Amino acid sequence: MVTDLSSGQELSGQWMDSAGQLTSVLPPGHYTFAATTNTGFAFFEKELTSSDHLLIALSSDCERLHGRVTGTIAFPAVVMMSRISNARGDKFIIPIDRDGGFAACLPQAGYAARVDGAMVSLQVPVVVPRDATIAITVYSAAQVRETPTDIRVGHSDLPSFARSLRDHRIVGLGEANHGTAEFCSYRAKLSLELARVGTLRTILLEADAIGMMAIDDYVMGADVDIAKAVVALRFWVTDIQEFLAFLADIRTYNASRPPADKIRVLGVDAQRVDPPVQLLQAHRAELAISEHESELLSQIVPDHGAAFPKLSSDDRAALSSLLDRLANPRGQANLEGVATRASVAAHSIRCQLGYLGSTEELRDRAMAELTAYIVELSGTGQAALWAHDGHIARQSDYATKSLGQYLSETFKEAYFPIAFLSYQGQARAWDKPGKIGVIPHDLAPAPSHNVESVIMQATRFPDAAWVRVDLTSGPLAHWLSLPRYVREFGAFYDPGDTQILWMFPAAFAAVVVIQHGHPSTPTPTGVRKITP
């Protein structure tokens, strides 16, 4: 794979012969090159001029990977291996033999593997070298992209939809992207309705577990500068007017409710070591943290805990012992108390230290552990979990198990994931080259074979369609027996890479399709622009 870093465009195809010589002329520019064969690989970045004569040298410092595709085999098709990394263009293309076999040599890492071309597949998480042999089930691309013409389904109104969810302990409320205003406002409406008609008492967000504690204080009625607390999350996704309106609505709701019926708003993400360390340091005396333990906590803050493996074995043991003690406080849980909050901080730090040295992306596992722990602390009420569709799904769309898969293993049928999708409109995200900032992007009506389009057609284009796909039968259930596409993206918008395959209802038990989405509204501090 060749990637033009100035535009973010991926120039897939056969760019290199077996000798490592480029077979096509590239215009001058800044590129990354990712290549693999049975015996070697290359990944590097280079500025090309018109006179460059590029020869790609393959490294043998890699691990052999063998695989086979099974199912409806058709050609042409390739295996795409996307590596977990911060690099752009870190994607390797592997040809498939006529008998369905494929082989490559790749560096140790976690990958997301999928087949693309005349046959397609769901994403398969792969860890090299642990998964040296893999199998990928493929489907006919033509069948997966078929557009049904005979589907008509009813959809619930919001109150009826909410009542149907009352028996589930955790309801996952997804979002197909991070920058659609309606994803925030409709999830807020559903969460409040679940509180009114059922036992929802906790809303959990894909946001820092410690940073969200000030926001929880605000919705519980404390005198908190909420704008400042939202800015402290350092997350453009939540630094929006719609999120502030949601928090104000929860605060208003709580003001007239007895303590047992108030809604808490907490975070389950763990990506920064400094917030939990700061919380523990601020309560050293109350938590009986010794001077030596405090020094060890300070040492792991830089570089997201990277210093932890460099500590002596005695110091690592001392720090682990401290975290174990704080993670299991004595007495009754009190989500506003220091001991309980310190236990969440200790869980967060332990999860993040567990990332170190791993070839896998373990963030979802950390979020699952924090989700389960906070649900346990909060008691018997229902919880709503707000996160990206890719996190809440009971299927992986990246190079690791998803948060939803972990929760399904823990809570079984008590976990109920819902995909929020947008048929058309606009959504905010970083431009793909990362040269402008977080900006609105136009989203044309989803392709006719997408779930969004089929649901909109089947329900006759309401403002929002609320559909339980786990209860469907007839033509819609038959159409959903194959994986189907939705439009989905994360922090960056790449118009050429938004189509994601999911199995319904295996991945999502229900869908909420917004007919026309609008970009989220940033606060003055929520604007993200690149300074020339």
N, C-alpha and C positions, 0 to 999 in steps of 0.2 A: 504494500500500500504506500502510495506517495501522497503526502498532504501538503498543500500550499498554505503556509502559516500566515500569509498576508490576508487571505480570504477565508481560511478554514476549510476550503474545498478539498474533499478526498478524491484523488485521481486514481480510482481503482482500475485494474486491468493488468495486462502482461507488459510490465515496464522493463523487465530484465530477462536476459537469456540465462542458460545454465552456467555460463562462465562469469556471471555477475556484471555483464556489460549492459548498459541501458540500450533498449531497442527503440525508444521514441525520444524525440527532441522535446525537452522541457524549456519553456521560456525563462528568461532570467527571473530569479526570485528566491525566496527563503522557503526551504522545504524540509520535511522530515521523511525519512525512508525507513520502511519496515519490511524486511524480507526474511523468508524462511525456506529451507529445503529439508530433506531427510537427515542431513548431516550438519547443518549450520544455520546461523541466523545473523541478522544485522539490524540495528536500530540506531540511527544517528540523524543529526540536524546539520544542514549545510546551506550556505548562500551560493547560488549558482549564477554564473555569468554566461553570456552567449557563447563564450569560447571554451567553457568547461568540458572536459572529457572525463566523465565520471565512471570509475570502476568500483563496484561495491565488493568489499572483502567480507566474507562470512566468517564468523567466529564459531569454533567448535565447542566453546564453553556453554553448553546448553544441554537440555534433557530431552530424550526421545519421547515422542508422543505418538501413539497409534490409536486409530479409531475406525469406526464403521457406521455408516448410516443405514437405517432399516426403515422399511415402510414403502411409500410410493416413490420409487427412485426415478428421477428424470434428469435430463441434462439440457443445457449447461447449468452447473451449480458449483459453489465453492463453500468451504468452511471459513467463517470469519472468527478469528480469535482476538478479542479485545482485552488487553492487559490492564490490571489494576495499577494505575500510576497517575502521577500528576502531569505527565507529558502529553502533548497533543499529537495525534497521528499514531498512537501506540496500538496499532491493529495489524494483525498478520493474516494473510490470505493463503489458504491451503487448498490445492486442487484435490478433487475427488476422483478416484479411479472408477473405471466402468463397472467394477464389481461392488462399488460402494465403500471401499476402503480408502483411508487417507493416512498420511504420516508426516511428521514435522519434527524439528528440533527447536526447542524454545527455552528461554531463560526461566529460572525458577520464579514463579509468581502465581497469583490468582488470575483467572481469565473468565470471560463470558464467551461461550462458544455458541454459534448459531449457523445454520445453513441458509444460504440465500441464492436465488436464481430460479430455475424451473421447479425446484423443490425448496421448501422452507421448513423451518423448525422453530420451536420455542427456544429460549435461551437456556443453556446448560452451564451451570457453574463448574469450573475445572480448576484444580490446584495442581501445578506442575512442580515437582515430579510425583506427588502422591497419586494423582489420577493419570497414570502412565497409559492406560487403555480406557477409552471412553466409547459409549454408544449413543447415537443421536437418532431419535425418531423423526422421520421427515414426512411431509405431506405435499400433495400436488399444489403448487402455487396457484394454478388456475382454479382449483376447487376452493381453496381458502379465500380467494378473491371474488367468488361468485356473489352476485347481488340477488337476494330473494325478492319475489314479487307478490307473495301470497300471505304475508304475515300481518296480522292485526292483533294487537293485545291491548287490554285495558291497563291503565296505570293508576296508582293510588293517589289520593290527595295526601298532603303532609301529615295531618293527624292520624289517618288510617295507617299510613306507612309506619309512623312512629309506634303506634299501638302494636303492630305486628312484630316489633323488635324487643318487646319488654322482657322476654325470657332469656336474653343473651347478656352474659356478664360484661363482655367487652365488645363494643361496636366500633369497628375501624372505619373512619370517615376519610377517604382518600382525596386526592386532587391530581388531575392529569398534568398540571403544571403549577408552578409556585406563584404565578402572577395574574390570576383571574379573580376579579373582585367577587363574583358570585360564588366561587368556591368557599370563600370565607363567610359570606352572608348566609348562604343556604346551609352550610354546616352549623352555623350559629343557630339558625331557626330550628333545625332538626334536634340539636342538642337541648335547646330550651324546651322543645315539645316533649322530648324523652324525659326531662325532669318533671314536667307537668303531669304526664300520663303514667309515669313509671317511677323507677328508683334511681335514675341517673343523678349522681352526686359528685362526679369527678370528670373533668375534661383534661386529657393529657395531650401535650403538643410535642411535635418534632422541634424542640427548642431546648436550650441548655437547662438541665435539671436545677441547677443552683440559681442561675439568673432568673428563672421563672418564679422563684420564691417571693420576690418583692411584688411581682404581678399578682400572685395568689393573695398576698396580704391586701392588695388594693381591692380585689373583687370581694374579699371578706369584710371590707369596710374600713380598713386602716387608712391613715392619712399618708398617702404615697404619691410622689410626683410620677404619675404613670407614664408620661411622655419620656421622662428621663430613664425610667425602668425599662421601657421598650427599646430605647436607644442602646442601653447597656447590653442587650442581647446580641448586638453587632450583626443583625440579620436583616437584610433588606426585605426579606419575605414578610416579616411581621411588622416592620416599621412603615405601616400603611394606615390610612384613615379607617378602612374597614375593620382592621383588627382593634383599633382603639374604640370604635363604636361597639364591637362585640364585647369588649371588656366592660365598657360602661353599662351595657345591657345586663351583663351578669351581675355587676355590682348593684344595679337597681333591683334586679330580681332577688338577690340575697338580702337586701335591706328589709324586706317584708316577710322573711322566712325565719322560722326558729333555727337554732344552730344545727340541728340534725338534718335539716332539709336544704342547707346552703350548698351551692355548687363551688367546688374548688377547681382552680385552673393551674395545672402544674406541668412541668417539663420532664421529658424522659431521654433527652439527647445527652451524649457525653463525648464531646470533641475537644474540650479545653480543660487542662489540668488546673489552671490558675484560679477559676472561680471556686471550686470545692476546697482547694488549699486555703484560699483567703478566708472562707467561712470558718474552717477549722482553726486557723490562726487567730481569728477575731474572738474566739471563745476558748482560748488555751486553758485558762484557769478553770473554767466551769467543766471542761472536758478532761481535765487532769492530764494534759499533754505536757510531757517533760521538755526541758530545754533541748536535749539531744534529739528528741522526736520532732520538735519544731524545726530544728536545723535540717533534718532529713527531708521534711516536707518542703522547705524552701529550696532544697537542692534539686527537686524533681520538677519544679515549675518551668525552667527554661526548656525550650525545644520539646514541649508537650511530653515531658517525662522521660526523654531520651537518656537522661543521666542515671536512671534507675538501674539498668544492667551494669553500669560502671561502679556502683557502690560495692563496698566489700560485702561478703556473704553475711557477716554479722549485722551490718547496717540494713541490708535488704530484709533480713529476718526481723529486725526490730521494727522497720517500717510496716512490714506485712502484719506483724503482731498488733501494731497500733490500729491499722485499718480493720482487722478482724474484730478487735474489741469495740471500735466505734460503730461498726456495721451491725452489731447485735446489741442494741441498748437494752437495759433492763427497764421494767415498768411498762405502763400502758402507753401506746403510741399516741403522739400528739403532733400533728403536722405543723403546728405553729411553735412547737417547743424546740429548744436547742439540741437536745439529745437525738430527737427523731430526724431533724434536718441534718445533723452531723452524720447520722447513719446513711442518709441518701448521698451525702458528699463522699463518704468512705466507699460506698458502692460504686459511685462514679469514678473515683480515682482507681480503684481496683480494676474496673473494666478497662480503663484507658491504659493502665500499665500492662494489661493482658494483650493489647494490640502489638506491643513492641516485638520486633523481630519476626512477626508472622507474615507469611505470604498471602494471607487472606484478609479481606476487608471485614473486620469484626464489629463494625459500628452497629449493625442491626442486632447482633447478639447482645451487645451492651444495652441497646434500647429495650430489647425484650426483657432482660434481667431487671432493668429499672422499672419497666412497666409492671411486671409481675410483683415487684417489691412494693411499689406505691399502691397498687390495687389491694394488696394484702394490708397495708397500713391504713388505707382509707375505709376498710370495713366491707359490708355486704352489698353496698349499692352498686348500680351499673356505672361503667366508665365508658366514655367516648374517646377514642384515640385519633387525633388529627395528624396525618402525615401524608407524604406523597403516595400515590397509588402503588409505585414500585416497592414501597416499604410495607404497606398493609396487606398486600396480596398474599394468598396462600400458595404462591409460586414465585420462583426467583426470576427477575429480569436482569440480573447482573451476575457478577462473579462470586456470589456467596448465597447462603440461605437468607431469606428475607425475614424481617421482623414478624410478618404475618405467619410465616411457616413456624417460627419458634413459638409464637403464641398459640397456634393451632395444636402443637404438640403438648403444650402445658394445659390449655383450657378446653381442648377438644371442641365440641359443638357449641360451647359457650362463647366462642369467638366468632364474630360475624363481620366480614369485611365488605365494604361498599365502595365501589369506584365512582368518583365524581368526574364526569366528562363534559366537554364543551363541543357542541355541534359546529359552531362558527363564531366569529367575532374577533377579539384581540386579546392578547395576553402579554404581560411583561416578562422579560428575561434578558440576560446578557446577549449581545450580538455574538455570533459564533467566533469571529476573530478576536473578540475582547478589546476592541479599539474604540468603541463608542460609550458603552455603559449598559445599564438596565433600561431597556426601552420597550415601548409597545410593538408587538409584531402582529401583522394581519393574518388571520386564520380563515381561509376560505372554507366553505362547507366541506365537512369531512368527506372523503371518498365514499361512493355509494355502497361499497362492500364493508365499510367500517361499522362497528357496533353503534356508534353515535347516530349514523345516518339511518340504519335499520330500525333502531328504537324510535327515532323521531318520526319516521314514516309510519311505523306500526301504531304509534300513539297519536298520530295526526298533529304533530308539531305544537305541543303545549309549551308554555314558558319553561317548565321543568317537568321532566317525566321521571316518576319514582317507580321503579320496576324491580320486583323480586324475581331474579332469574332462576333462583333455586326452586321456585314453585311453578315454573313454566311447563307447558306441555304443547303437543301439536307441532306446527311448523317452526315456531321459534326454538323450541327445544331441539328439534331435528337440525336446524341450522347451526345451533351452538354445539353440536356434537363434534365439530372440528374447531381447531383454534381460530380465533378471529382477531382482526386488527382494531386497535384504538389509536388515536393520536395522543402522544404523550412526550413530554420533554422535561428536563430539570432546570438547573440554574442557567444553562446556555440554550439558545434556540438555534438549531440547525435544521433549516427547512427540508433538507434532503434526508434527515434521519429522525423522523418523528413517529414512524409506524412501528408499533409494538404488538406482538402476538400474545394473547392470553387465552386460556381455557376458561370458559364460563359453564357452570358456576364453580368450578374447582378453584379458580383464583379469587373470584369475587362472587358473593352470594346475591348481590343486588347491584343495580346501577342507578345513578341519578344523572340524567343528561340535561344540561342547560342548553336551551335553544340558541341563545346569543350571549356570549360572554363579553365582558368589558375588562380592560386592564385595571389592575389594582391601582389605588391612588396613593402614591408615596407622600409621606410627610416631608417637610423640608430636610430633615436629617435622614430620610429614607431614600433620597435621590442618590444614584450611583452613576457618575460620569467620569470618563477618562480625560484627564487634563492633557492637552496636546503638548 
